Amino acid sequence: MSVAYELMAGTICFTTTGDVEHRSALDTLQEGLADAAQQPVPGGWHLLFDIRKSTENRDPNELRNTATAIAMHRAALSGRCAVVATDPLHYGLARMFGVFMSGLGFDVNVCNNLEDAKHWLNPAQHM
């Protein structure tokens, strides 16, 4: 299916729909990160992954590779990453992804809804 990204208010939002081949997802990820690097924001870009409509079942190596690809762009990023997942499988995969990201210096929060994720990424905007 598809992975799309949008740059909005200091956050790169990646949205996955359906089952996306890992290489294709990495290509879109790299494109979004490169796009963000060309438009720096104070403090760096936050990351938001919305996988509520995903049917993917990533293995640990794919999750680790994704985290490593993101870390290569660390200079343009804030270090904060939120993942929105609603079903148990994707919530668990998101937590595993968070472990890999944490090992690379990122602070990750897995949320059940988009509003909680946005609030966690930008608490000052929600006061």
NULO-64678 format. One record per residue: residue in one letter; chain; x, y, z of N, C-alpha, C in turn. Coordinates in Angstrom, 1 decimal, always signed. Each point is the difference from the previous one (the first is absolute). Layout:
+------+-------+--------+--------+--------+--------+--------+--------+--------+--------+--------+
! rest ! kette !   n.c1 !   n.c2 !   n.c3 !  ca.c1 !  ca.c2 !  ca.c3 !   c.c1 !   c.c2 !   c.c3 !
+------+-------+--------+--------+--------+--------+--------+--------+--------+--------+--------+
!    A !     A !      X !      Y !      Z !      X !      Y !      Z !      X !      Y !      Z !
...
+------+-------+--------+--------+--------+--------+--------+--------+--------+--------+--------+
This chain:
+------+-------+--------+--------+--------+--------+--------+--------+--------+--------+--------+
! rest ! kette !   n.c1 !   n.c2 !   n.c3 !  ca.c1 !  ca.c2 !  ca.c3 !   c.c1 !   c.c2 !   c.c3 !
+------+-------+--------+--------+--------+--------+--------+--------+--------+--------+--------+
!    M !     A !   +0.8 !   -1.2 !   +0.0 !   -0.8 !   +1.2 !   +0.0 !   +0.9 !   +1.2 !   +0.0 !
!    S !     A !   +0.0 !   +0.8 !   +1.1 !   +0.8 !   +1.2 !   -0.1 !   +0.5 !   +0.5 !   +1.4 !
!    V !     A !   +1.1 !   +0.8 !   -0.1 !   +0.5 !   +0.8 !   +1.1 !   +0.1 !   +1.4 !   -0.6 !
!    A !     A !   -0.5 !   +1.0 !   +0.7 !   +0.0 !   +1.4 !   -0.4 !   +0.6 !   +0.8 !   +1.1 !
!    Y !     A !   +0.5 !   +1.1 !   -0.3 !   +0.5 !   +0.9 !   +1.1 !   -0.5 !   +1.4 !   -0.3 !
!    E !     A !   +0.0 !   +0.8 !   +1.1 !   -0.4 !   +1.4 !   +0.0 !   +0.8 !   +0.7 !   +1.0 !
!    L !     A !   +0.5 !   +1.2 !   -0.4 !   +0.8 !   +0.8 !   +0.9 !   -1.0 !   +1.1 !   +0.6 !
!    M !     A !   -0.2 !   +0.0 !   +1.3 !   -1.0 !   +0.9 !   +0.6 !   +0.4 !   +0.4 !   +1.4 !
!    A !     A !   +0.1 !   +1.3 !   +0.2 !   +0.2 !   +0.6 !   +1.3 !   +1.1 !   -0.6 !   +0.7 !
!    G !     A !   +1.2 !   -0.2 !   -0.6 !   +1.1 !   -0.6 !   +0.6 !   +0.0 !   -1.5 !   +0.2 !
!    T !     A !   -0.9 !   -0.7 !   -0.6 !   -0.1 !   -1.4 !   +0.1 !   -0.1 !   -0.6 !   -1.4 !
!    I !     A !   +0.8 !   -1.1 !   -0.2 !   -0.1 !   -0.8 !   -1.2 !   -1.0 !   -1.1 !   +0.4 !
!    C !     A !   -1.1 !   -0.1 !   -0.7 !   -1.0 !   -1.0 !   +0.2 !   +0.0 !   -1.0 !   -1.1 !
!    F !     A !   +0.3 !   -1.3 !   +0.4 !   +0.0 !   -1.1 !   -1.0 !   -1.2 !   -0.8 !   +0.3 !
!    T !     A !   -0.8 !   -0.2 !   -1.0 !   -1.3 !   -0.8 !   +0.1 !   +0.1 !   -1.3 !   -0.9 !
!    T !     A !   -0.2 !   -1.1 !   +0.6 !   +0.0 !   -1.3 !   -0.7 !   -1.4 !   -0.5 !   -0.2 !
!    T !     A !   -0.3 !   -0.4 !   -1.2 !   -1.3 !   -0.6 !   -0.3 !   +0.3 !   -1.4 !   -0.7 !
!    G !     A !   -0.6 !   -1.0 !   +0.6 !   +0.1 !   -1.4 !   -0.6 !   +1.4 !   -0.6 !   +0.3 !
!    D !     A !   +0.4 !   -0.9 !   -0.9 !   +1.3 !   -0.7 !   +0.1 !   +0.9 !   +0.6 !   -1.0 !
!    V !     A !   +1.1 !   +0.6 !   +0.5 !   +1.0 !   +0.6 !   -0.9 !   +1.3 !   -0.7 !   +0.0 !
!    E !     A !   +0.6 !   -0.3 !   -1.1 !   +1.2 !   -0.7 !   -0.1 !   +1.1 !   +0.9 !   +0.7 !
!    H !     A !   +0.8 !   -0.7 !   +0.8 !   +1.0 !   +0.7 !   +0.9 !   +0.9 !   +1.0 !   -0.8 !
!    R !     A !   +0.5 !   -0.4 !   -1.2 !   +0.9 !   +0.8 !   -0.7 !   -0.8 !   +1.3 !   -0.5 !
!    S !     A !   -1.2 !   -0.1 !   -0.4 !   -0.8 !   +1.1 !   -0.4 !   -0.2 !   +1.0 !   +1.2 !
!    A !     A !   -0.3 !   -0.6 !   +1.1 !   -0.2 !   +0.8 !   +1.2 !   +1.3 !   +0.8 !   +0.4 !
!    L !     A !   +1.1 !   -0.7 !   -0.1 !   +1.3 !   +0.7 !   +0.3 !   +0.2 !   +1.1 !   -1.0 !
!    D !     A !   -0.3 !   -0.2 !   -1.3 !   +0.2 !   +1.0 !   -1.0 !   -0.8 !   +1.3 !   +0.4 !
!    T !     A !   -1.3 !   -0.2 !   +0.4 !   -0.9 !   +1.1 !   +0.3 !   +0.6 !   +0.7 !   +1.3 !
!    L !     A !   +0.4 !   -0.8 !   +1.0 !   +0.6 !   +0.5 !   +1.2 !   +1.2 !   +0.9 !   -0.3 !
!    Q !     A !   +0.9 !   -0.5 !   -0.9 !   +1.2 !   +0.8 !   -0.4 !   -0.4 !   +1.3 !   -0.7 !
!    E !     A !   -1.0 !   -0.1 !   -0.8 !   -0.5 !   +1.2 !   -0.7 !   -0.5 !   +1.0 !   +0.9 !
!    G !     A !   -0.8 !   -0.4 !   +1.0 !   -0.6 !   +0.9 !   +1.0 !   +1.1 !   +0.6 !   +0.9 !
!    L !     A !   +0.9 !   -0.8 !   +0.4 !   +1.1 !   +0.5 !   +0.8 !   +0.9 !   +1.0 !   -0.7 !
!    A !     A !   +0.3 !   -0.3 !   -1.3 !   +0.8 !   +0.9 !   -0.8 !   -0.8 !   +1.3 !   -0.3 !
!    D !     A !   -1.3 !   -0.1 !   -0.2 !   -0.8 !   +1.2 !   -0.2 !   +0.0 !   +0.9 !   +1.3 !
!    A !     A !   -0.1 !   -0.6 !   +1.1 !   +0.0 !   +0.7 !   +1.3 !   +1.4 !   +0.7 !   +0.2 !
!    A !     A !   +1.1 !   -0.7 !   -0.3 !   +1.3 !   +0.5 !   +0.2 !   +0.2 !   +1.3 !   -0.9 !
!    Q !     A !   -0.7 !   +0.1 !   -1.1 !   +0.1 !   +1.2 !   -0.8 !   -0.8 !   +1.2 !   +0.5 !
!    Q !     A !   -0.8 !   -0.3 !   +1.0 !   -0.8 !   +1.1 !   +0.6 !   +0.1 !   -0.1 !   +1.6 !
!    P !     A !   +1.2 !   +0.4 !   +0.5 !   +0.3 !   -0.2 !   +1.4 !   -1.0 !   +0.8 !   +0.9 !
!    V !     A !   -0.3 !   -0.5 !   +1.1 !   -0.9 !   +0.7 !   +1.0 !   +0.8 !   +0.0 !   +1.3 !
!    P !     A !   -0.2 !   +1.1 !   +0.8 !   +0.7 !   +0.1 !   +1.3 !   -0.2 !   -1.2 !   +0.9 !
!    G !     A !   +1.1 !   -0.6 !   +0.4 !   -0.1 !   -1.2 !   +0.9 !   -0.2 !   -1.3 !   -0.7 !
!    G !     A !   -0.2 !   +0.1 !   -1.3 !   -0.1 !   -1.2 !   -0.8 !   -1.4 !   -0.5 !   -0.2 !
!    W !     A !   -0.2 !   -0.9 !   -1.0 !   -1.3 !   -0.5 !   -0.3 !   -0.4 !   -1.2 !   +1.0 !
!    H !     A !   -1.2 !   +0.0 !   +0.4 !   -0.5 !   -1.1 !   +0.7 !   -0.5 !   -1.1 !   -1.0 !
!    L !     A !   +0.0 !   -1.2 !   +0.4 !   -0.5 !   -1.1 !   -0.9 !   -1.3 !   -0.5 !   +0.6 !
!    L !     A !   -1.0 !   -0.3 !   -0.9 !   -1.2 !   -0.6 !   +0.3 !   -0.4 !   -1.0 !   -1.0 !
!    F !     A !   -0.1 !   -1.3 !   +0.5 !   -0.4 !   -1.1 !   -0.9 !   -1.4 !   -0.4 !   +0.4 !
!    D !     A !   -0.9 !   +0.1 !   -1.0 !   -1.4 !   -0.4 !   +0.2 !   -0.2 !   -1.4 !   -0.7 !
!    I !     A !   -0.1 !   -1.0 !   +0.7 !   -0.1 !   -1.4 !   -0.6 !   -1.3 !   -0.6 !   +0.3 !
!    R !     A !   -1.0 !   +0.8 !   +0.4 !   -1.3 !   -0.5 !   +0.3 !   -0.7 !   -0.8 !   -1.2 !
!    K !     A !   +0.4 !   +0.4 !   -1.2 !   -0.6 !   -0.7 !   -1.2 !   +0.9 !   -1.0 !   -0.6 !
!    S !     A !   +1.1 !   -0.3 !   +0.7 !   +1.0 !   -0.9 !   -0.6 !   -0.4 !   -1.4 !   +0.2 !
!    T !     A !   +0.3 !   -0.9 !   -0.9 !   -0.1 !   -1.4 !   +0.1 !   +1.3 !   -0.7 !   -0.1 !
!    E !     A !   +1.1 !   +0.7 !   +0.2 !   +1.3 !   -0.5 !   -0.1 !   +0.3 !   -0.9 !   +1.3 !
!    N !     A !   +1.0 !   -0.9 !   -0.2 !   +0.5 !   -0.7 !   +1.1 !   +1.5 !   -0.1 !   -0.1 !
!    R !     A !   +0.6 !   +1.1 !   +0.4 !   +1.5 !   +0.1 !   -0.1 !   +0.7 !   -0.9 !   +0.9 !
!    D !     A !   +1.2 !   -0.5 !   -0.5 !   +0.8 !   -0.8 !   +0.9 !   +1.0 !   +0.9 !   +0.7 !
!    P !     A !   +0.7 !   -0.5 !   +1.1 !   +0.9 !   +0.8 !   +0.7 !   +1.1 !   +0.7 !   -0.8 !
!    N !     A !   +0.5 !   -0.8 !   -1.0 !   +1.1 !   +0.6 !   -0.8 !   -0.5 !   +1.2 !   -0.8 !
!    E !     A !   -1.2 !   -0.1 !   -0.5 !   -0.6 !   +1.1 !   -0.8 !   -0.2 !   +1.2 !   +0.9 !
!    L !     A !   -0.5 !   -0.2 !   +1.3 !   -0.1 !   +1.1 !   +0.9 !   +1.3 !   +0.6 !   +0.4 !
!    R !     A !   +1.0 !   -0.8 !   +0.2 !   +1.4 !   +0.5 !   +0.3 !   +0.5 !   +0.8 !   -1.2 !
!    N !     A !   -0.2 !   -0.5 !   -1.2 !   +0.5 !   +0.7 !   -1.2 !   -0.7 !   +1.4 !   -0.2 !
!    T !     A !   -1.3 !   +0.0 !   +0.3 !   -0.7 !   +1.3 !   +0.0 !   +0.6 !   +1.0 !   +1.0 !
!    A !     A !   +0.2 !   -0.5 !   +1.2 !   +0.5 !   +0.9 !   +1.1 !   +1.4 !   +0.5 !   -0.4 !
!    T !     A !   +0.8 !   -0.9 !   -0.6 !   +1.4 !   +0.4 !   -0.4 !   -0.1 !   +1.1 !   -1.2 !
!    A !     A !   -0.9 !   -0.2 !   -0.9 !   -0.2 !   +0.9 !   -1.1 !   -0.4 !   +1.4 !   +0.6 !
!    I !     A !   -0.9 !   +0.0 !   +1.0 !   -0.4 !   +1.3 !   +0.6 !   +1.2 !   +0.6 !   +0.7 !
!    A !     A !   +0.8 !   -0.7 !   +0.7 !   +1.1 !   +0.5 !   +0.8 !   +1.0 !   +0.7 !   -0.9 !
!    M !     A !   +0.1 !   -0.4 !   -1.3 !   +0.9 !   +0.6 !   -0.9 !   -0.3 !   +1.5 !   -0.3 !
!    H !     A !   -1.3 !   +0.4 !   +0.4 !   -0.4 !   +1.3 !   -0.2 !   -0.2 !   +0.8 !   +1.3 !
!    R !     A !   +0.6 !   -0.5 !   +1.0 !   -0.2 !   +0.5 !   +1.4 !   +0.2 !   +1.5 !   +0.1 !
!    A !     A !   +1.0 !   +0.6 !   -0.8 !   +0.3 !   +1.4 !   +0.1 !   -1.3 !   +0.9 !   -0.3 !
!    A !     A !   -0.9 !   -0.5 !   -0.8 !   -1.2 !   +0.8 !   -0.4 !   -1.2 !   -0.3 !   +0.9 !
!    L !     A !   +0.2 !   -0.9 !   +1.0 !   -1.1 !   -0.5 !   +0.8 !   +0.1 !   +0.4 !   +1.4 !
!    S !     A !   -1.1 !   +0.2 !   +0.7 !   -0.1 !   +0.4 !   +1.4 !   +0.4 !   -1.2 !   +0.9 !
!    G !     A !   -0.2 !   -1.2 !   -0.4 !   +0.2 !   -1.1 !   +0.9 !   -1.2 !   -0.6 !   +0.6 !
!    R !     A !   -1.2 !   +0.7 !   -0.3 !   -1.3 !   -0.5 !   +0.5 !   -0.7 !   -0.7 !   -1.1 !
!    C !     A !   -0.5 !   -1.2 !   +0.3 !   -0.8 !   -0.8 !   -1.0 !   -1.2 !   -0.6 !   +0.7 !
!    A !     A !   -1.1 !   +0.2 !   -0.6 !   -1.3 !   -0.6 !   +0.4 !   -0.5 !   -0.9 !   -1.0 !
!    V !     A !   -0.6 !   -1.2 !   +0.4 !   -0.6 !   -0.9 !   -0.9 !   -1.4 !   -0.2 !   +0.5 !
!    V !     A !   -1.0 !   +0.0 !   -0.9 !   -1.4 !   -0.2 !   +0.3 !   -0.3 !   -1.4 !   -0.6 !
!    A !     A !   -0.4 !   -0.9 !   +1.0 !   -0.4 !   -1.3 !   -0.4 !   -1.2 !   -0.4 !   +0.9 !
!    T !     A !   -1.0 !   -0.7 !   -0.6 !   -1.2 !   -0.3 !   +0.8 !   -0.2 !   -1.5 !   +0.2 !
!    D !     A !   +0.5 !   -0.8 !   -0.9 !   -0.2 !   -1.5 !   +0.3 !   +1.2 !   -0.6 !   +0.7 !
!    P !     A !   -0.2 !   -1.1 !   +0.7 !   +1.1 !   -0.5 !   +0.8 !   +1.3 !   -0.4 !   -0.7 !
!    L !     A !   -0.2 !   -0.5 !   -1.3 !   +1.2 !   -0.4 !   -0.7 !   +0.9 !   +1.2 !   -0.3 !
!    H !     A !   -0.7 !   +1.1 !   -0.6 !   +0.8 !   +1.2 !   -0.4 !   +0.5 !   +0.8 !   +1.2 !
!    Y !     A !   -0.8 !   -0.1 !   +1.1 !   +0.5 !   +0.7 !   +1.2 !   +1.3 !   -0.7 !   +0.5 !
!    G !     A !   +0.0 !   -1.3 !   +0.0 !   +1.2 !   -0.7 !   +0.4 !   +1.2 !   +0.2 !   -0.9 !
!    L !     A !   -0.3 !   +0.0 !   -1.3 !   +1.1 !   +0.3 !   -1.0 !   +0.5 !   +1.4 !   +0.2 !
!    A !     A !   -0.9 !   +0.9 !   +0.3 !   +0.4 !   +1.4 !   +0.2 !   +0.9 !   +0.1 !   +1.3 !
!    R !     A !   -0.3 !   -0.7 !   +1.0 !   +0.8 !   +0.0 !   +1.2 !   +1.4 !   -0.6 !   -0.3 !
!    M !     A !   +0.1 !   -1.1 !   -0.8 !   +1.2 !   -0.5 !   -0.4 !   +0.8 !   +1.0 !   -0.8 !
!    F !     A !   -0.6 !   +0.7 !   -0.9 !   +0.6 !   +1.1 !   -0.8 !   +0.6 !   +1.0 !   +1.0 !
!    G !     A !   -0.8 !   +0.4 !   +1.0 !   +0.4 !   +0.9 !   +1.0 !   +1.3 !   -0.4 !   +0.7 !
!    V !     A !   +0.1 !   -1.2 !   +0.3 !   +1.2 !   -0.5 !   +0.7 !   +1.2 !   +0.2 !   -0.9 !
!    F !     A !   -0.1 !   -0.3 !   -1.3 !   +1.1 !   +0.2 !   -1.0 !   +0.3 !   +1.5 !   -0.1 !
!    M !     A !   -1.0 !   +0.8 !   +0.0 !   +0.2 !   +1.5 !   -0.1 !   +0.6 !   +0.5 !   +1.2 !
!    S !     A !   -0.4 !   -0.4 !   +1.2 !   +0.6 !   +0.4 !   +1.3 !   +1.5 !   -0.3 !   +0.0 !
!    G !     A !   +0.3 !   -1.1 !   -0.5 !   +1.5 !   -0.4 !   +0.0 !   +0.8 !   +0.9 !   -0.9 !
!    L !     A !   -0.7 !   +0.8 !   -0.9 !   +0.7 !   +0.9 !   -0.9 !   -0.2 !   +1.5 !   +0.5 !
!    G !     A !   -0.5 !   +0.2 !   +1.2 !   -0.1 !   +1.3 !   +0.6 !   -1.3 !   +0.7 !   -0.2 !
!    F !     A !   -1.0 !   -0.7 !   -0.4 !   -1.3 !   +0.6 !   -0.2 !   -0.9 !   -0.3 !   +1.2 !
!    D !     A !   -1.0 !   +1.0 !   +0.2 !   -1.0 !   -0.2 !   +1.1 !   -1.3 !   -0.4 !   -0.8 !
!    V !     A !   -0.5 !   -1.1 !   +0.3 !   -1.2 !   -0.5 !   -0.8 !   -1.1 !   -0.3 !   +1.0 !
!    N !     A !   -1.2 !   +0.4 !   -0.5 !   -1.3 !   -0.3 !   +0.7 !   -0.9 !   -0.7 !   -0.9 !
!    V !     A !   -0.6 !   -1.1 !   +0.4 !   -1.1 !   -0.6 !   -0.8 !   -1.3 !   +0.3 !   +0.6 !
!    C !     A !   -0.9 !   +0.5 !   -0.9 !   -1.3 !   +0.5 !   +0.4 !   -1.1 !   -0.8 !   -0.7 !
!    N !     A !   -1.2 !   +0.1 !   +0.7 !   -1.2 !   -0.7 !   -0.6 !   -0.8 !   +1.0 !   -0.9 !
!    N !     A !   +0.3 !   +1.3 !   +0.0 !   -0.8 !   +0.9 !   -0.8 !   +0.9 !   +1.2 !   -0.4 !
!    L !     A !   -0.4 !   +0.6 !   -1.1 !   +0.8 !   +1.0 !   -0.6 !   +0.2 !   +1.3 !   +0.9 !
!    E !     A !   -1.1 !   +0.3 !   +0.6 !   +0.1 !   +1.2 !   +0.9 !   +1.0 !   -0.1 !   +1.1 !
!    D !     A !   +0.0 !   -1.2 !   +0.7 !   +1.0 !   -0.2 !   +1.0 !   +1.4 !   +0.0 !   -0.5 !
!    A !     A !   +0.2 !   -0.5 !   -1.2 !   +1.4 !   +0.1 !   -0.7 !   +0.4 !   +1.4 !   -0.2 !
!    K !     A !   -0.9 !   +0.8 !   -0.6 !   +0.3 !   +1.4 !   -0.3 !   +0.3 !   +0.8 !   +1.3 !
!    H !     A !   -0.8 !   -0.3 !   +1.0 !   +0.2 !   +0.7 !   +1.3 !   +1.3 !   -0.4 !   +0.6 !
!    W !     A !   +0.4 !   -1.3 !   -0.1 !   +1.3 !   -0.4 !   +0.6 !   +1.2 !   +0.7 !   -0.8 !
!    L !     A !   -0.2 !   +0.1 !   -1.3 !   +1.1 !   +0.6 !   -0.8 !   +0.1 !   +1.5 !   +0.2 !
!    N !     A !   -1.1 !   +0.7 !   +0.2 !   +0.0 !   +1.4 !   +0.1 !   -0.8 !   +0.4 !   +1.3 !
!    P !     A !   +0.4 !   -0.2 !   +1.2 !   -0.8 !   +0.3 !   +1.1 !   -0.3 !   +1.5 !   +0.2 !
!    A !     A !   +0.9 !   +0.8 !   -0.4 !   -0.2 !   +1.5 !   +0.1 !   -1.2 !   +0.5 !   -0.8 !
!    Q !     A !   -0.3 !   -0.7 !   -1.1 !   -1.1 !   +0.4 !   -0.9 !   -1.3 !   -0.4 !   +0.6 !
!    H !     A !   +0.0 !   -0.8 !   +1.0 !   -1.3 !   -0.6 !   +0.5 !   -0.3 !   +0.5 !   +1.4 !
!    M !     A !   +0.7 !   +1.1 !   +0.5 !   -0.2 !   +0.5 !   +1.3 !   -1.1 !   +1.1 !   +0.0 !
+------+-------+--------+--------+--------+--------+--------+--------+--------+--------+--------+
